[in-house]
Amino acid sequence: MGADSPTAWARDNRADVARYARRIGEITARSRDVCLPGVPLALVFAWFANNGLDENTTSWVSGSAREREEALAKGRKPLGGDPREGYGNVESNDLHELGPGGVEGGKCPAEVATGDCPWVTGARSSDVAKILGRPGVEGRTWHGAHDDQVAIACWNIARHARQMRARIDPRLAWADDAKPWTLWRFNLARMSWSAGTGGASGHVARYADALAALPEAQRWGALVRLASMYDGDGRKHRRPPYTVNRAEQMSACARLCVDVTGEGQGALAFLDDGLDADREAVYAALVRAST
């Protein structure tokens, strides 16, 4: 959950990281190398642990008229849930978020992974073609296409990074084609996916002067500290600490799981945020500020 301590979230999701490393390790490494060079696999898998293979937040596979009619007759959507109530019901315009990276696949009542949506743009991108050796799938065939789900997810988080770079204070931005990636860049992209680019960039803007005074390697840890002291208004992603905490949960999980991926000290160096001995105290304050 969004307000869980990063330490607790990391511990609870370690098994998911291990499962992903076994099941989709090769395609994730290939996708990372093309779209997210330098990012530890442990961090990619920790991000994936928030979602699932073949998962759609609306619980539709295609969302077609026929599928909706069948779901109404049965009283159950293909991936679970009452088609008449809750998120993704037949009267909603809720967002399809697909696969382990939660790629935006259009909104109800449009069919899943069709039309003008990030999934389709990613499926047709040159990066995804480079990863898969072909274009990505579209429409209902997204379900079961695990390689495509991973490749398009990595393309999509790079898209969010580009969107954040365009919105944040130029003092905090990275070069457009900068390689390798950094923890700052990856976690801001994650914040963009979670809170929307406008919301996430607004959270960063609140602390821009303090962050700009630091080298990039220190900025993520500084943002965690600053967000932990927030005492303003808002709920969930309207609160900077809530959004920051969601990203930090995955960083904490990655640090716990570098042994799972065998990445060791190199990955730990990437994940170093400078919180060190203050970590648990900062986490406790971050959790309090998140709610």
LORO-259525 format. One line per field, with one value per residue: residue number from 1; residue in three letters; x, y, z of N, C-alpha, C in turn. Coordinates in steps of 0.05 Angstrom, whole numbers, m for minus. Each point is the difference from the previous one (the first is absolute). Example, Ala and Ser with C-alpha at 12.3 -4.5 7.8 and 13.67 -1.06 7.14 Angstrom:
<sites>
resi <- [1; 2]
resn <- [ALA; SER]
n_X <- [264; m7]
n_Y <- [m114; 21]
n_Z <- [156; m14]
ca_X <- [m18; 16]
ca_Y <- [24; 24]
ca_Z <- [0; 1]
c_X <- [18; m15]
c_Y <- [24; 22]
c_Z <- [0; 14]
</sites>
This chain:
<sites>
resi <- [1; 2; 3; 4; 5; 6; 7; 8; 9; 10; 11; 12; 13; 14; 15; 16; 17; 18; 19; 20; 21; 22; 23; 24; 25; 26; 27; 28; 29; 30; 31; 32; 33; 34; 35; 36; 37; 38; 39; 40; 41; 42; 43; 44; 45; 46; 47; 48; 49; 50; 51; 52; 53; 54; 55; 56; 57; 58; 59; 60; 61; 62; 63; 64; 65; 66; 67; 68; 69; 70; 71; 72; 73; 74; 75; 76; 77; 78; 79; 80; 81; 82; 83; 84; 85; 86; 87; 88; 89; 90; 91; 92; 93; 94; 95; 96; 97; 98; 99; 100; 101; 102; 103; 104; 105; 106; 107; 108; 109; 110; 111; 112; 113; 114; 115; 116; 117; 118; 119; 120; 121; 122; 123; 124; 125; 126; 127; 128; 129; 130; 131; 132; 133; 134; 135; 136; 137; 138; 139; 140; 141; 142; 143; 144; 145; 146; 147; 148; 149; 150; 151; 152; 153; 154; 155; 156; 157; 158; 159; 160; 161; 162; 163; 164; 165; 166; 167; 168; 169; 170; 171; 172; 173; 174; 175; 176; 177; 178; 179; 180; 181; 182; 183; 184; 185; 186; 187; 188; 189; 190; 191; 192; 193; 194; 195; 196; 197; 198; 199; 200; 201; 202; 203; 204; 205; 206; 207; 208; 209; 210; 211; 212; 213; 214; 215; 216; 217; 218; 219; 220; 221; 222; 223; 224; 225; 226; 227; 228; 229; 230; 231; 232; 233; 234; 235; 236; 237; 238; 239; 240; 241; 242; 243; 244; 245; 246; 247; 248; 249; 250; 251; 252; 253; 254; 255; 256; 257; 258; 259; 260; 261; 262; 263; 264; 265; 266; 267; 268; 269; 270; 271; 272; 273; 274; 275; 276; 277; 278; 279; 280; 281; 282; 283; 284; 285; 286; 287; 288; 289; 290; 291]
resn <- [MET; GLY; ALA; ASP; SER; PRO; THR; ALA; TRP; ALA; ARG; ASP; ASN; ARG; ALA; ASP; VAL; ALA; ARG; TYR; ALA; ARG; ARG; ILE; GLY; GLU; ILE; THR; ALA; ARG; SER; ARG; ASP; VAL; CYS; LEU; PRO; GLY; VAL; PRO; LEU; ALA; LEU; VAL; PHE; ALA; TRP; PHE; ALA; ASN; ASN; GLY; LEU; ASP; GLU; ASN; THR; THR; SER; TRP; VAL; SER; GLY; SER; ALA; ARG; GLU; ARG; GLU; GLU; ALA; LEU; ALA; LYS; GLY; ARG; LYS; PRO; LEU; GLY; GLY; ASP; PRO; ARG; GLU; GLY; TYR; GLY; ASN; VAL; GLU; SER; ASN; ASP; LEU; HIS; GLU; LEU; GLY; PRO; GLY; GLY; VAL; GLU; GLY; GLY; LYS; CYS; PRO; ALA; GLU; VAL; ALA; THR; GLY; ASP; CYS; PRO; TRP; VAL; THR; GLY; ALA; ARG; SER; SER; ASP; VAL; ALA; LYS; ILE; LEU; GLY; ARG; PRO; GLY; VAL; GLU; GLY; ARG; THR; TRP; HIS; GLY; ALA; HIS; ASP; ASP; GLN; VAL; ALA; ILE; ALA; CYS; TRP; ASN; ILE; ALA; ARG; HIS; ALA; ARG; GLN; MET; ARG; ALA; ARG; ILE; ASP; PRO; ARG; LEU; ALA; TRP; ALA; ASP; ASP; ALA; LYS; PRO; TRP; THR; LEU; TRP; ARG; PHE; ASN; LEU; ALA; ARG; MET; SER; TRP; SER; ALA; GLY; THR; GLY; GLY; ALA; SER; GLY; HIS; VAL; ALA; ARG; TYR; ALA; ASP; ALA; LEU; ALA; ALA; LEU; PRO; GLU; ALA; GLN; ARG; TRP; GLY; ALA; LEU; VAL; ARG; LEU; ALA; SER; MET; TYR; ASP; GLY; ASP; GLY; ARG; LYS; HIS; ARG; ARG; PRO; PRO; TYR; THR; VAL; ASN; ARG; ALA; GLU; GLN; MET; SER; ALA; CYS; ALA; ARG; LEU; CYS; VAL; ASP; VAL; THR; GLY; GLU; GLY; GLN; GLY; ALA; LEU; ALA; PHE; LEU; ASP; ASP; GLY; LEU; ASP; ALA; ASP; ARG; GLU; ALA; VAL; TYR; ALA; ALA; LEU; VAL; ARG; ALA; SER; THR]
n_X <- [17; m12; m13; 5; 13; 19; 8; m25; m4; 25; m3; m24; 16; 17; m20; m14; 20; 2; m26; 0; 19; m15; m22; 8; 20; 0; m27; 1; 21; m12; m23; 11; 15; m23; m18; 13; 19; 11; m26; 4; 3; 14; 7; 6; 11; 12; 5; 8; 12; m3; 5; m9; 12; m9; 9; m25; 5; m9; 18; 4; m5; m24; m20; m2; m18; 11; 25; m8; m13; 21; 15; m17; 0; 26; 0; 18; 18; 13; 10; m27; m20; m18; m10; m18; 20; 10; 26; m3; m20; m22; m5; 24; 17; 3; 24; 4; 11; 18; 0; 25; 1; m24; 7; m3; m22; m5; m24; m14; m19; 21; 3; 9; 20; m18; 0; m5; 17; 12; m18; m18; 5; 1; m22; m4; 12; 21; m1; m26; 1; 18; m16; m23; 12; m19; m22; m8; m13; m24; m19; m19; 17; m4; m23; 19; 3; 13; 13; m23; m12; 21; 2; m26; 1; 22; m11; m21; 16; 13; m23; m6; 24; m6; m23; 12; 19; m21; m9; 21; 8; 9; 2; m23; 1; m2; 23; m12; 25; m1; 24; m1; m22; m15; 4; 10; 11; 8; 7; 11; 10; 7; 9; 10; 8; 8; 11; 8; 7; m24; m12; 14; m2; m26; 1; 13; m18; m15; 18; m6; m2; m11; m15; m4; 0; m11; 21; m3; 23; m3; m11; 2; 22; 9; m11; 10; 23; 1; m7; 18; 7; m14; m13; m3; m17; m23; m9; 12; m3; m18; 9; 20; m3; m26; 3; 15; m17; m18; 15; 2; m25; 0; 11; m16; m20; 8; 5; m24; m3; 21; m4; m26; 7; 15; m12; m4; 26; 1; m19; 14; 21; m14; m7; 25; m15; 20; m22; 13; 13; m8; 5; 1; 15; 13; 2; 4; 16; 11; m2; 8; 18; 0; m9]
n_Y <- [m24; 23; m4; m23; m7; 14; m1; 5; 19; 7; m5; 13; 14; m8; m15; 22; 13; m19; 1; 26; 0; m20; 13; 25; m13; m18; 0; m1; m17; m13; 2; m7; m17; m3; m2; m15; 6; m19; m3; m5; m26; 1; 24; m10; m22; 17; 14; m22; m1; 25; m15; m9; m21; 9; 19; 7; 25; 0; m19; 16; m20; 2; m3; m20; 7; m19; 8; 25; m8; m15; 21; 16; m18; m1; 27; m5; 19; m1; 22; m1; m1; 14; m7; m2; m8; 20; m1; 14; 8; m12; 15; m11; 19; m21; 3; m11; m15; m5; m25; m10; 15; m12; m9; 26; m14; 26; 11; m11; m6; 14; m15; m20; 17; 19; 11; 25; m19; 3; m19; 11; 24; m12; m14; 24; 3; 15; 10; m2; 10; 17; 2; 1; 16; 15; 10; 15; m16; 0; 14; m19; m1; 24; m12; m8; 24; m17; m8; 2; m13; m15; m5; m1; m15; m12; m3; m8; m12; m7; m5; m12; m11; m4; m9; m13; m8; m1; m11; m13; 13; 15; 12; m13; 8; m22; m5; 8; m3; 10; m11; m17; m13; 16; m3; 25; m6; m24; 10; 20; m18; m14; 23; 5; m25; 3; 24; m8; 7; 11; m20; m19; 14; 3; m25; m5; 15; m12; m18; 13; 22; m14; m12; 23; 4; m24; m16; m9; m11; 25; 5; m26; m6; 23; m9; m24; 12; 16; m21; m12; 24; m9; 23; 0; 9; m13; m17; m22; m2; 12; m20; 17; m3; 1; 18; 15; m5; 3; 20; 10; m8; 7; 24; 0; m7; 17; 17; m8; 5; 15; m14; 5; 24; m2; 23; m5; 6; m7; m17; m7; 3; m12; m17; 7; 7; m10; m15; m22; 9; 20; m22; m15; 20; 2; m26; m1; 21; m13; m22; 13; 11; m26; 0]
n_Z <- [0; m8; 24; m10; 21; m13; 25; 9; m18; 5; 25; m2; m15; 18; 8; m4; 12; 19; 1; m1; 17; 11; 0; 5; 11; m20; m3; 26; 0; m20; 12; 23; m13; m12; 20; 18; m17; 15; m4; 26; m8; 23; m10; m23; 12; 16; m22; m13; 23; m9; m21; m23; m9; m23; 17; 4; 8; m25; m2; m21; m18; m11; 18; m17; m18; m15; 7; m3; m22; m6; 6; m13; m20; 3; 0; m19; 3; m24; 11; 4; 17; 14; m24; 19; 15; 14; 3; m22; 15; m10; 22; 5; 5; 16; 10; m23; 19; m19; 10; 3; m22; 1; m24; m5; 0; 4; m4; 20; m19; m6; m22; 14; 5; m4; m25; 8; 7; 23; 6; m16; 11; 24; m5; m9; 23; m7; 25; m1; m24; 11; 20; m14; m17; 9; m12; 20; 15; m11; 13; m2; m20; 12; 4; 16; m10; 16; m22; m13; 20; 1; m25; m2; 22; m9; m24; 13; 16; m22; m9; 23; m2; m25; 8; 20; m17; m16; 23; 8; 22; m20; 23; m1; m25; m14; m12; m22; m9; 25; 0; 20; 5; 16; 26; m2; m22; 9; 24; m13; m16; 21; 11; m24; m1; 25; m1; m24; m25; m2; 12; m13; m23; 8; 7; m22; m13; 18; m8; m22; 15; 20; m19; m11; 26; m6; 1; m24; 6; 10; m23; m7; 13; m11; m23; 6; 8; m21; m15; 16; m6; m21; 4; m26; m19; m7; m18; 8; m26; 13; 15; 0; 26; m7; m19; 16; 19; m19; m8; 24; 1; m25; 7; 22; m15; m18; 20; 8; m27; 5; 22; m3; m9; 22; 4; 26; 4; m25; 5; 22; m15; m19; 19; 3; 21; 15; 2; m7; 22; m15; m15; 21; 10; m23; m2; 26; m4; m20; 15; 22; m16; m6; 26]
ca_X <- [m17; 15; 12; 17; 28; 16; 13; m20; m8; 22; m1; m24; 1; 24; m7; m9; 24; 13; m17; 5; 28; 0; m20; 3; 26; 13; m13; 2; 27; 2; m16; 15; 23; m8; m16; 7; 28; 13; m18; 2; m24; m15; m19; m21; m18; m14; m22; m20; m13; m25; m20; 2; m3; m28; m18; m12; m14; m29; m8; m9; 20; m3; m19; m17; m29; m7; 11; m16; m26; 4; 6; m25; m16; 12; 4; 29; 18; 19; 22; m11; m15; m27; 0; m18; 9; 28; 19; m2; m27; m8; m8; 22; 21; 25; 24; 12; 29; 5; 25; 15; 6; m24; 0; m26; m11; m26; m20; m27; m7; 16; 13; 27; 24; m7; m3; 22; 7; 29; 7; 2; 24; 23; 1; 9; 25; 24; 13; m13; 7; 27; 0; m15; 5; m26; m16; m15; m28; m20; m26; m3; 23; 18; m3; 16; 24; 16; 23; m10; m6; 25; 13; m15; 2; 26; m3; m19; 12; 18; m18; m6; 24; 2; m21; 9; 22; m11; m16; 14; 20; 23; 23; m2; m3; 23; 1; m21; 10; 20; 3; m22; m21; 7; m23; m16; m16; m19; m22; m18; m17; m20; m19; m17; m20; m18; m15; m3; 24; m5; 1; 27; 18; m7; 13; 28; 3; m2; 26; 19; 24; 16; 11; 19; 26; 14; 6; m23; 2; m11; m26; m23; 0; m9; m29; m13; 1; m17; m28; m7; m7; m24; m23; m21; m25; m1; m3; 14; 21; 1; 20; 26; 11; m13; 12; 28; 1; m5; 25; 20; m5; 13; 29; 7; m3; 23; 24; m2; m1; 23; 11; m18; 8; 29; 13; 18; 8; m6; m28; m3; 11; m21; m23; 9; m14; 12; m16; 19; m9; m25; m20; m25; m13; m11; m23; m22; m11; m13; m25; m19; m7; m14; m28]
ca_Y <- [24; 24; 12; m20; 6; m12; m24; m21; m6; m15; m27; m14; m5; m14; m25; 7; 7; m25; m14; 14; m6; m27; m4; 19; 13; 5; 22; 25; 10; 11; 25; 20; 9; 18; 23; 10; m9; 6; m5; m28; m17; m1; 22; m5; m20; 12; 16; m19; m14; 15; m8; m28; m10; m4; 15; 25; 12; 0; m29; m9; m9; 16; 22; 2; m1; m28; m8; 14; m14; m25; 6; 7; m25; m17; 15; 1; 8; m22; m2; 1; 24; 4; 20; 22; 17; 3; 10; m13; m10; 6; 28; 17; 7; m6; m4; m27; 1; m28; m14; 6; 28; 17; 18; 11; m13; 12; 2; m11; m26; m8; m26; 0; 2; 9; 29; 18; m4; m7; m27; m2; 15; m16; m24; 8; 15; m13; m13; m26; m17; m9; m20; m24; m9; 3; 18; m11; m7; 20; m12; m20; m17; 9; m19; m24; 8; 10; 15; 26; 16; 10; 19; 25; 13; 15; 23; 20; 15; 20; 21; 17; 15; 23; 19; 13; 17; 23; 15; 9; 22; m8; m5; m27; m18; m14; 1; m17; m27; m7; m28; m17; 12; 4; m4; 24; m1; m22; 4; 21; m12; m16; 19; 9; m21; m3; 24; 16; 18; 25; m3; m7; 22; 19; m8; 6; 29; 10; m2; 3; 14; m17; m22; 10; 6; m25; m17; m18; m24; 4; 12; m17; m2; 26; 2; m16; 14; 23; m8; m11; 23; 13; 1; 14; m13; m19; m29; m18; 11; 29; 5; m8; m24; m25; m7; m7; m26; m22; m5; m9; m28; m16; 2; m16; m28; m6; m3; m26; m23; m1; m28; m16; 4; m4; 25; 7; 27; 19; 8; 15; 27; 14; 4; 16; 25; 17; 0; m14; m6; 14; m11; m8; 24; 15; m16; 4; 26; m1; m14; 18; 22; m10; m5]
ca_Z <- [0; m3; 24; 14; 3; m20; 10; 1; m27; m12; 11; m9; m29; m8; m14; m27; m15; m7; m20; m25; m9; m12; m22; m23; 3; m25; m15; 16; m4; m27; m1; 15; m15; m22; 8; 26; 4; 25; 23; 9; m3; 26; 1; m20; 11; 23; m12; m10; 23; 6; m19; m7; m27; m9; 16; m10; 22; m4; m1; m26; m18; m25; 4; m23; 7; 6; 26; 20; 2; 13; 28; 13; 3; 20; 25; 6; m22; m6; 19; 26; 8; m10; m22; 6; 22; 5; m20; m26; m6; m27; m3; 8; m19; 15; m16; m2; 5; m9; 4; 25; 1; 0; m24; m6; m24; m7; 21; m5; m10; m24; 3; 12; m17; m28; m3; 7; 28; 2; m7; m29; m8; 7; m17; m27; 2; m10; 22; 5; m23; 4; 22; m6; m27; m14; 15; 22; m6; 7; 4; 20; 1; 21; 22; m6; m15; 22; m10; m8; 25; 12; m18; m1; 27; 2; m18; 12; 22; m13; m9; 23; 6; m19; 8; 24; m7; m13; 18; 24; m2; m16; 17; 11; m23; m11; m30; m12; m7; 20; 7; 8; 17; 28; 18; m1; m25; 1; 19; m10; m20; 15; 11; m22; m5; 23; 7; m23; m3; 12; 29; 9; m4; 20; 26; m2; m1; 27; 13; m22; 7; 17; m15; m20; 13; 5; m24; m6; 15; 27; m2; 8; 29; 10; m4; 20; 25; m2; m1; 26; 17; m10; 18; m14; m6; m21; 5; m17; m18; 3; 21; m9; 13; m10; m25; 4; 15; m19; m15; 19; 7; m20; 4; 23; m8; m17; 17; 14; m19; m19; 1; m17; m28; m2; m9; 21; 7; m22; 3; 25; m5; m15; 18; 24; 2; 21; 25; 19; 27; 5; m17; 13; 11; m23; m9; 19; m5; m26; 3; 14; m17; m24; 6]
c_X <- [18; 14; 15; 29; 16; 13; m19; m8; 22; 0; m23; 2; 26; m5; m9; 24; 14; m15; 4; 28; 2; m16; 5; 27; 12; m12; 2; 28; 3; m15; 14; 23; m7; m12; 10; 29; 11; m18; 3; m25; m16; m20; m23; m20; m16; m23; m22; m16; m26; m23; 3; m1; m29; m20; m11; m16; m31; m11; m13; 24; m1; m18; m19; m29; m8; 10; m16; m27; 3; 6; m26; m18; 11; 2; 29; 16; 21; 22; m9; m14; m27; 0; m18; 10; 30; 16; m3; m28; m9; m9; 23; 17; 27; 22; 9; 30; 10; 27; 15; 8; m24; m2; m29; m10; m27; m19; m25; m17; 16; 13; 29; 22; m6; 0; 25; 6; 30; 6; 4; 24; 25; 3; 11; 27; 24; 14; m13; 6; 29; 1; m12; 8; m25; m16; m14; m28; m19; m27; 1; 24; 21; 1; 15; 26; 20; 24; m8; m7; 25; 13; m15; 0; 26; 0; m17; 13; 20; m17; m7; 24; 2; m21; 8; 22; m10; m15; 15; 18; 24; 25; 0; m2; 26; 1; m19; 9; 21; 0; 25; m21; 10; m25; m19; m19; m21; m23; m18; m19; m21; m21; m20; m21; m20; m19; m8; 23; m5; 2; 29; 19; m6; 12; 30; 5; m1; 28; 23; 25; 19; 13; 21; 27; 17; 8; m22; 1; m12; m30; m23; m2; m10; m30; m15; m1; m20; m30; m9; m8; m24; m22; m23; m24; 3; m3; 15; 20; m1; 19; 28; 11; m12; 13; 29; 2; m5; 25; 21; m5; 14; 30; 9; m1; 24; 25; m1; 4; 24; 13; m16; 9; 30; 15; 19; 7; m5; m28; m4; 11; m20; m22; 7; m13; 9; m16; 15; m13; m27; m24; m27; m15; m13; m24; m24; m14; m14; m27; m20; m10; m17; m30; m14]
c_Y <- [25; 10; m21; 10; m13; m26; m24; m8; m17; m28; m16; m7; m13; m25; 6; 7; m26; m15; 13; m6; m27; 0; 18; 14; 8; 23; 26; 12; 12; 26; 22; 11; 19; 26; 13; m7; 9; m5; m29; m15; m2; 22; m3; m21; 10; 18; m19; m14; 14; m10; m30; m6; m5; 15; 24; 11; 0; m29; m9; m10; 16; 24; 3; m2; m29; m8; 13; m13; m27; 4; 7; m24; m18; 13; 2; 8; m22; m3; 5; 26; 2; 21; 24; 19; 2; 10; m16; m11; 11; 29; 19; 10; m4; m9; m30; 4; m29; m10; 9; 29; 19; 19; 9; m10; 10; m1; m14; 24; m7; m27; 3; 0; 5; 30; 15; m2; m8; m29; m2; 15; m16; m24; 6; 14; m16; m15; m27; m19; m11; m21; m26; m11; 2; 22; m14; m7; 22; m15; m22; m19; 9; m22; m26; 7; 12; 15; 28; 18; 11; 21; 27; 14; 16; 24; 21; 15; 19; 23; 19; 17; 24; 21; 16; 20; 26; 19; 11; 24; m10; m6; m29; m21; m12; 4; m20; m28; m10; m30; m2; 16; 3; m6; 23; m2; m22; 5; 24; m11; m17; 18; 10; m21; m2; 24; 16; 20; 27; m1; m4; 24; 23; m6; 7; 30; 13; 3; 7; 14; m16; m23; 9; 7; m24; m13; m20; m25; 2; 8; m18; m2; 26; 4; m17; 14; 24; m7; m10; 23; 15; 0; 15; m17; m22; m28; m16; 15; 31; 9; m8; m25; m26; m9; m8; m27; m23; m7; m11; m29; m19; 1; m17; m30; m8; m4; m27; m24; m1; m28; m18; 1; m4; 25; 12; 30; 20; 10; 16; 28; 17; 9; 17; 27; 18; 1; m14; m4; 14; m13; m6; 23; 16; m16; 4; 27; 1; m13; 17; 23; m9; m2; 25]
c_Z <- [0; 24; 16; 2; m23; 9; 0; m28; m14; 9; m11; m30; m10; m16; m29; m18; m9; m21; m28; m11; m13; m26; m24; 1; m26; m15; 15; m4; m28; m2; 16; m16; m22; 11; 26; 7; 27; 24; 9; m5; 25; 2; m20; 11; 24; m10; m10; 23; 8; m17; m5; m29; m6; 17; m16; 23; m3; m2; m26; m16; m26; 5; m24; 8; 7; 27; 22; 3; 15; 30; 16; 5; 22; 27; 8; m24; m4; 21; 29; 6; m14; m22; 5; 21; 1; m24; m26; m7; m27; m5; 4; m24; 12; m19; 0; 5; m1; 8; 25; 2; m1; m23; m6; m26; m8; 24; m8; m11; m26; 5; 9; m21; m29; 0; 9; 30; 1; m7; m30; m11; 6; m18; m28; 0; m10; 23; 6; m23; 3; 22; m9; m28; m17; 15; 24; m8; 8; 4; 21; 2; 20; 23; m7; m14; 20; m9; m8; 24; 12; m18; m1; 26; 2; m19; 14; 23; m11; m12; 23; 8; m19; 7; 24; m6; m12; 20; 25; m5; m15; 17; 10; m22; m8; m30; m12; m6; 20; 6; 18; 16; 28; 17; m1; m25; 1; 19; m7; m22; 13; 13; m21; m6; 22; 3; m24; m2; 13; 31; 9; m3; 19; 27; m1; 0; 28; 14; m19; 9; 17; m15; m21; 12; 4; m27; m5; 17; 28; 0; 9; 30; 13; m4; 20; 27; 0; 1; 27; 19; m9; 20; m12; m5; m21; 9; m20; m18; m1; 22; m10; 14; m9; m26; 3; 14; m19; m16; 19; 8; m20; 1; 23; m7; m18; 17; 14; m18; m19; 1; m17; m29; m4; m9; 20; 2; m21; 2; 25; m4; m16; 19; 24; m1; 23; 26; 23; 27; 6; m14; 14; 13; m22; m10; 18; m4; m27; 0; 14; m18; m24; 4; 11]
</sites>
